[in-house]
Amino acid sequence: MSKLFAAISLFVMCIAVTSRPAYAYLDPGTASMLLQGLIGGIAAAGAVISLNYQRLKHAIQTRFGKKNDKSDH
């Protein structure tokens, strides 16, 4: 684990030392595009969860040890 940490630290330091300022301009359309992407990602995650709700619910219940009451009736 410490070798991985050392490698990542070395990589980050090399990037920090060799980086140059990017004289870039971000227009207001860029922020709007990023916001649309974020909202779209949240909507997609909500759709996936709602479409797979029963499977997700069953997986969580079995993971945390809750039993289903339907088997008793």
Buried (B, 14 or more C-beta within 10 A) or exposed (E): EEEEEEEEEEEEEEEEEEEEEEEEEEEEEEEEEEEEEEEEEEEEEEEEEEEEEEEEEEEEEEEEEEEEEEEEE
